[in-house]
Amino acid sequence: MFGRRGLSSQSQPSQRAEAPALDAAPLQPPLQATVLDLASHRPADPAAEAQRPPAQAAAKIREAASAVQSLILQRIDSEVASRLDRDALAAELAAPIQEILVELKVQLNQREQQQVLTLLLDDMLGLGPLEPLLADDSITDIMVNGPGQIYVEQRGKLVLTDATFRDDNHVMSVASRIVSQVGRRVDESTPLVDARLADGSRVNIIIPPLALDGASISIRKFAKRGIDLDRMTRQGNLSAEMATVLKIASRARLNILISGGTGSGKTTLLNALSHMIAADERVVTIEDAAELQLQQPHVVRLETRPPNLEGRGEINMRDLVKNALRMRPDRIILGEIRGAEALDMLQAMNTGHDGSLGTIHANRPREALTRLENMVAMSGVNLPSRAVRTQIAAAVNMIVQISRMRDGVRRITSITEVVGMEGEVITTQELFAYRFEGESTEGKLLGSFDSAGLRPFFSPRAAYFGLERPLLEAIG
């Protein structure tokens, strides 16, 4: 696998043997059990190594990895390397890395050599400096703002990490690798794109000239552990009574709209509600970048497609909603309603596709209804306002408002029923609301999830499914 391509005689000691080919005996990792001064092959001072500041050590390792990478690519067959798995490539790279470090007179201990190897593997096989962030289960969002700044959301708070890219080209290389995996591209002609990682994490990328300070990559990580309403109750996202009402609403096939701001947990709640869908129902999901984690056996997942280089071939949300109606779905789940597809979704909800779910960006339930009305107007169909509102009132049964609060906790702040029309106005009634009461010494918000004590408008429907009694008990 390894050859001495493109190296000058000054950079290649004549007495050093050729690195073994790929079909030779497996390489033994050269990293010794003791800490070595690689330039002189003398043991380094462990006390001095321990006193090195973490930030300084991290910077040194990144510099070493950058220097090694430019030389290692001259000594390997990249095509062969791309076919190896991570462990095999690590074994093959170990010896050349140590040789290069000796040539460069870079002094690293055993742990630091291993970190250099890890950085190189992340760059060659993964997403570079993003790999350890993706592996950290406590991180939910990763935000790259150019090569020198990477933020993460950890336990609901934004934190600046010490991870960085080498330069703008490094960021663009990682961005291109992400989008190529889903058959998309990112370049000056297509400077913004939605994509997903192999594990389902959602990705948005925007590059110069639209992003002035370098390419920006935003990753909403895929939750490795499935989340349901019971777990959300234990986390304090809602009360047990609210969870019961939402379970019954989903089981009784109500059309539910989940409303909230960016990063408020709408998709997570949508996944939790979908757990109540029966296994014998045919479900069609429609998303810009597929990220829903439905557990049912009969799920058809549809994803939009951007136009090609000639500006043709685009398939948008509205096209997919129209097609979904021809697929005999029991339920349609729309990842996000944000345009003209709102009209088609309302028509689907009104024509026998009960139990459909969707999310919408809005700060309050009433604003969600207003936004829905505005989106219908975007469809180009000239309908009177009253006709649109009547259709919304007939289609949407419940709005669940979720919010990410300043202590980093996502909470369901309102469960509101759509009751009907009074004149020109859609009427609603709030079943539950979160009431803020104060703040603990640790900075956590204190409050209660209060029931309005009103009889739900969908009680007769719950009775049809044999669920009226637990519904009324939950309401109190």
Secondary structure, 3 states (H helix, E strand, C coil): CECCCCCCCCCCCCCCCCCCCCCCCCCCCCCCCCCEECCCCEECCHHHHHHCCHHHHHHHHHHHHHHHHHHHCCCECHHHHCCCCHHHHHHHHHHHHHHHHHHCCCCCCHHHHHHHHHHHHHHHHCCHHHHHHHHCCCEEEEEEECCCCEEEEECCEEEECCCCCCCHHHHHHHHHHHHHCCCCCCCCCCCEEEEECCCCCEEEEECCCCCCCCCEEEEECCCCCCCCHHHHHHCCCCCHHHHHHHHHHHHCCCCEEEEECCCCCHHHHHHHHHCCCCCCCCEEEEECCCCCCCCCCCEEEEECECCCCCCCCCECHHHHHHHHCCCCCCEEEECCCCCCHHHHHHHHHCCCCCCCEEEEECCCHHHHHHHHHHHHHCCCCCCCHHHHHHHHHHHCCEEEEEEECCCCCEEEEEEEEEEEEECCEEEEEEEEEEEEEEECCCCCEEEEEEECCCCCCCHHHHHHCCCHHHHHHHHC
